[in-house]
Amino acid sequence: MAILDTSVVIERVKRREEIREDVTAVTFVEYPKIVYYKKFHGRILSPDIADFVLAHRTQSKLVARER
């Protein structure tokens, strides 16, 4: 299942659309209204340290390619 960015969540709420995709804890913090939105049926995913380490390594490789 897809994981939505906060900006996409906000746009869908504005259009009163169903949200069946998951969001991350970042969206939960940035847009707290998501937990009260009756058309939100996804899950709130909380990354663990391994997820952050993987993201850091991936981002570091992308930055190195830009040089």
Beta strands, then each sheet from edge to edge (+ up, - down):
strand 1: 23-24
strand 2: 44-45
sheet 1: 1+ 2+
end
